[in-house]
């Protein structure tokens, strides 16, 4: 355990460290691996190896010229070229809902303002119904101004729009008739069925790298938070290390009247390796992380390489 961990209170650390770890991975949704046979194969492998969840990322278009700094690696460079195939996340998860039976299906993360809230409410609920209640939603406000411009959405307003969208989801999934009057959306006298199987909503986590994202999580009483990191001491969050980030989150939770131990922390690992991930996993758990999304496996050049990575991690976690 890191010596500086004393920043966090003992009761908080002991409470979150007892949570069982759940491990999932990003689907091969990009580039040459983005094929139905590959998706189906790795959906089956997730269940064979005991992974808790499979996840899809959200990019509708890839601009040819991107000036926006990518916030989740050291070079600040987006790694997906515009000529690469990028499967739409709802379509990919719908396909996997039919190809699997137990593994959970997640979005990491859905960019809130890219679509109309009624459209996403319907899509999320529909996949939850078709999968028997396995849908999970990670939601964020996005970072790529050029993608927003292509979609005709004002980039600077994405946070406020995102808050309205989540409020509309809540109504769509629980009310017979939606009645919402916001700055960006006015929706009245319509129903949006089906409701999700999970009540009152599917599992919801908020992603981001700012205190504004933390506030969004508390404002909407989300289940948890998703943080991107390379190592324990290199986190793309509010303070730059997992421990410091979680200390900020703990203090904000207390200020919002929420027990910090009820905030589920999901780590998203984009640029790690199997060996590095396994070596530090216990430290992540001791700091309070209970869910893990292995994003870097989907960067494999071949299905065989991706399979080897998944089997290595599963073996390191004690799965036969």
ROVO-619559 format. One record per atom (N, C-alpha, C): x, y, z; residue in one letter. Coordinates in steps of 0.2 Angstrom, whole numbers, plus 5000, padded with zeros to 4 digits. Example, Ala and Ser with C-alpha at 12.3 -4.5 7.8 and 13.67 -1.06 7.14 Angstrom:
2
506649725039A506249785039A506649845039A506449895035S506849955036S506450005039S
***
This chain:
320
500449945000X500050005000X500450065000X500250114996X500650174996X500750215003X501250235005X501350275011X500950335012X500850365006X500450425006X499650415007X499450355007X498750335007X498450365013X498750395018X498550415024X498050475023X498150505017X497650565015X496950545016X496750475014X496050455015X495950425021X495350435024X495150415031X495150335031X495350305037X495450235037X494750205036X494250235039X493550205038X493350205031X493450255027X493350255020X493750195016X494350195018X494750145014X494550075016X494350065022X494149995024X493549975021X493050025020X492450015018X492449995010X492850035006X492850024999X493349964997X493849945002X494249895000X493949825000X493349825004X493049755005X492549744999X492449794994X492049774988X492349734984X492049684981X492349634976X492449664970X493049654966X493249684960X492849654954X492649694950X492249674943X492749694938X492849644933X493349664928X492949654921X493049704917X492749694910X493249724905X493049724898X493549744893X493149774887X493549824884X493249854878X493249804872X492649814869X492549774863X493049794857X493149744853X493549764847X493149804842X493049864843X492549904840X492849944834X493449944834X493849994830X494249954825X494349984819X494849964814X494649894811X495249854810X495149794806X494749734810X494749744817X494449694821X493649704822X493449764819X492749784820X492349744815X492249674816X491849634812X491349594816X490849564813X490349534817X490649464820X491049434817X491349364819X491749384825X492149434825X492649454830X492249474837X491749514836X491249534841X490949474845X490649424841X490349364843X490849324847X491449314844X491949274847X492149304854X492249364854X492549394861X491949404866X491349404864X490749404868X490749334872X490849284868X490849214870X491449204875X492049234873X492649224877X492549264884X492149324884X492049354890X491749314895X491249274893X490849234897X491249164899X491649144894X492049084896X492549104901X492849154901X493449174905X493149204912X492549224912X492249254918X492349324919X492349364913X492349434914X491649454915X491649514919X491049534922X490649574916X491049604912X490649654907X491049664901X490749684895X491049704889X490749774888X491249824885X491049894884X491149914877X490749964875X490850004869X490950074870X491450104866X491550174866X491050214861X491050274861X490650314857X490950374853X491050354847X491250414842X490750404836X490450454834X489950444828X490350464822X490850514822X491250524816X491950544819X492450534814X493150544816X493350604811X493450664814X493650724810X494350704807X494450734801X495150724797X495650764801X495450824803X495950864807X495650884814X496050864819X495850864826X496350914829X496150974832X496551014836X496451004843X495850974845X495650964852X496150924855X496450934861X496950884864X496550834867X496750774865X496450714868X496650704875X496250704880X496350704887X496650644891X496650584887X496850524890X497450484888X497950524886X498650494885X499150554886X499750534886X500250584888X500450634881X500250604875X500450644869X499850684868X499250674871X498650714869X498450704862X498550644859X498450634852X497950574852X497350584848X496850534847X497150484842X497050424844X497450364841X497050334835X496450354834X496050324829X496050364823X496350334817X496350374811X495650384808X495550434804X494850444801X494650384796X495150354793X494950294789X494750234792X494850234799X494750164803X493950164804X493750094803X493050084805X492950094812X492350124814X492150124821X491450104821X491250054824X490550024825X490150074830X489550084828X489150124832X489050084839X489050114845X489050074851X488350044852X487850074851X487150044852X487049984848X487249994842X487249934837X487649874839X488249894841X488749834843X488449804849X488149844854X487949814860X487249774859X486849794855X486249754853X486449694850X486949694845X487149624843X487449584848X487849604853X488149564858X487549544863X487049584864X486449554868X486149494865X486149484859X485949424856X486449364856X487049384856X487649334856X487849314862X487649344868X487849324875X487249314879X487349284885X486749274890X486949304897X487549314899X487649334906X488049394907X488549404902X488949464903X488649524902X488849574906X488449644906X488749684900X488349724898X488449764892X488549844894X489049874892X489149944895X489449994889X489250054891X489550114887X490050144891X490650154888X491150194891X491550234886X491350294886X490750324889X490350344883X489650354884X489250384879X489250454880X489350494874X489450564874X488750594874X488550624880X487850634881X487450684875X487850734873X487450784869X487550764861X487850704860X487850684853X487150664850X486750644854X486050624852X485550654856X484950654853X484350674857X484150634863X484050664868X483950624874X483350564874X482850574870X482350524869X482550464865X483050484860X483350434856X483750384861X484150414865X484650374869X484250344875X483750374877X483350344882X482950274879X482750284873X482450224870X482950174869X483550184866X484050144864X484250104871X484450144876X484650104882X484150064885X483550084885X482950044888X482849984884X482949984877X482749934873X483349874873X483949894874X484449854875X484449814882X484249854887X484149824893X483549774893X483049784889X482549734889X482749674885X483049684879X483249634875X483849584878X484249614883X484749584886X484549554893X483949564895X483649534901X483949574907X484049644906X484349684912X485049684913X485449684907X486149684908X486549744905X486149804904X486449864901X486749904907X487249934905X487649984910X487850044906X487750104909X487850164905X488450204909X488950214905X489450264907X489350324903X489250384906X489050444902X489550504904X489750544898X490150594899X489950654894X490250704895X490150764891X490550774884X491050734884X491450734878X492050784878X492450774873X493050814873X493250844866X492950814861X493250834854X492750884851X492950944851X492551004848X492350994841X492850964837X492750954830X492150904829X492050854833X491550804832X490850834834X490850884839X490250914840X490050964834X490550994831X490451044826X490151004820X490350944819X490150904813X489350884814X489250874821X488550854823X488050914824X488350974823X487851034824X487651044831X488151024836X487951034843X488551084846X488351134850X488751184852X489251154858X489851154857X490351114861X490351144868X490251214869X490351244875X489751234879X489151214876X488551204880X488451124882X488951084881X488851014881X488750994889X489051024894X488851004901X488151014903X487951074901X487251094903X486751054899X486851034893X486450994889X486450924892X487050904894X487150834897X486750824903X486650874908X486250874914X485550864912X485350904907X484650904905X484450834902X484950804898X484850734895X484750684901X485150684906X485050634911X484350644915X484150704916X483550714919X482950694914X483050694908X482450674903X482450594903X483050564904X483150494904X482750464910X482850504916X482450484922X481750484921X481450534918X480750534917X480550484912X480950474906X480750424901X480650354904X481050344909X481150274912X480650254917X480350314920X479950304926X479250334925X479050374921X478450414920X478050384914X477350384915X476950364910X476950424904X477050484906X477050544902X477650584904X478050604899X478550644900X478350724900X478650764905X478450834905X479050864907X479450894903X480050924904X480150994900X480351044904X480451104902X481151134903X481651124899X482251144900X482551204896X483151214896X483451274892X483551244885X483651184884X483851154878X483351104875X482951074880X482451024878X481751044881X481251044877X480551054880X480150994877X479950944881X479650884879X479050874884X478450874880X477850864884X477350814880X476950784884X476350744882X476650684877X477150654879X477450594875X477650544880X477550474878X477750424882X478350394878X478850364882X479450334879X479550264882X479250214879X479250144881X479650104876X479950044878X479850014885X480250044890X480050034896X480550054902X481049994903X481650014905X482149964906X481949914911X482249854911X482049804916X482349824923X482949854923X483249874929X482849934932X482649934938X482249984941X482650024946X482550084946X482250134942X482550144935X483150124935X483550134929X484150084928X484450084923X485050044922X485650074926X486150034928X486750064931X487050124928X487150174931X487450234928X488050264932X488550274928X489150304930X489350364926X489750404929X489950474925X490650464924X490850484918X491550484916X491750554915X492450574916X492750634915X493350644919X493650704919X494250724922X494250794926X493650804928X493650874932X493150864938X493150914942X492750924947X491950934945X491950964939X491250964936X490950904935X491350854933X491050784932X490850754938X491250764944X491150734950X490450764952X490350834951X489750864953X489150834949X489250824943X488750794939X488550724942X488950684944X488850624947X488450624953X488550674958X488150684964X487550714962X487550764958X486850794956X486350744953X486550694950X486050644947X486050584951X486450584957X486450524961X486650454957X487150464953X487350414949X487750354954X487750294951X488050244955X488850254956X489150284951X489850294952X490150334947X490850324947X491250374943X491750334939X491950354933X492450314929X493050364928X493650334930X494250374929X494750344924X495050374920X495550344915X496250354919X496650304918X497250304921X497750254918X498450274918X498950234916X499150184922X499350224927X499550184934X499250224939X499350194945X499050224952X499350304952X499950314950X500150384951X500150424945X499750394940X499650434933X498950434931X498550474934X497850474932X497650534929X497150524924X496950584920X496250604923X496450634929X495850654934X496050724936X495650744941X495750814944X496350834947X496750784950X497350804953X497950764950X497850714946X498450684942X498650614945X498350594951X498550524954X497850504956X497850434956X497150404959X497050424966X497550424970X497450434977X497150504978X497550554975X497350624976X496650634973X496450604967X495850614964X495250584969X495350534972X494850504976X494850544982X495350574985X495250614990X494850674989X494850704983X494450754981X493750734981X493650674977X492950644977X492650634984X493050604988X492850594995X492550654998X492950704998X492750775001X492150794998X492050794991X491450814988X490850774990X490950714991X490450664993X490150684999X490550705004X490350725011X490050785010X490250835006X489950895005X489250895002X489050834998X488450824995X488050785000X488250765006X487850725010X487850645008X488350625004X488350555002X488950515005X488850455007X489350415010X489850395004X490450415005X490950405000X491050324998X490850285003X490950215001X490350184997X489850224995X489350214991X489550234984X490050264983X490250284976X490650234973X490450204968X490850144964X491350184960X491950164960X492450184956X492650134951X492650154945X492850114939X493450144936X493950104935X494550124932X494550104925X494750144920X494750134913X495450134911X495750084909X496450074907X496550074900X496850134897X496850134890X497550114887X498050134891X498750124888X499150074893X498850034897X499249994901X499449924898X499749884901X499949814899X499649764904X499549704902X499349654906X499749644913X500349644912X500849644918X500749694922X500749754920X500649814924X500049824927X499449804924X498849804927X498749754932X499049694931X498949644937X499449664943X499949694941X500449704947X500149764951X499749804949X499549864953X498749854955X498449794953X497749794954X497549794962X497949764966X497849764973X497849834976X498349874973X498449934976X497749984974X497549974968X496950004965X496349984970X496349924972X495749904976X495849934983X496449934986X496549964992X496350034992X496450074987X496250144986X495550154985X495150094984X494450104983X494150094977X494550064972X494250044965X493949974965X493349974963X493049904963X492849874956X492949924951X492749904944X493349924939X493449874935X494049884930X493749874923X493949924919X493849914911X494449914908X494649854905X495349844901X495249874894X495349934893X495249964887X495849944882X496449934884X496949924880X496949864876X496549814878X496549754874X496249764867X495849814866X495549824859X496049854855X496649874857X497149904852X497549844849X497449784851X497749724848X497749724840X498249704837X498349704830X497949644827X497849594831X497549534828X497049504833X496549464832X496149424837X496549384841X497149354839X497549304843X497849344848X498149404846X498449454851X497949474857X497349494855X496849514860X496649454864X496549394861X496449334865X496949324870X497649324868X498149314873X498149364879X498049424877X497949474883X497449454888X496849444885X496249424889X496449364893X496749314890X496849254894X497449264899X497949304898X498449324903X498149354909X497749404908X497349434913X496949394917X496549354914X496149304917X496549254922X497049234919X497449184923X497749224929X497949284928X498249324934X497749334939X497149334937X496549354942X496349284945X496649224943X496449164946X495949124943X495749144936X495249114932X495649054929X495348994929X495748934926X495748944918X
***
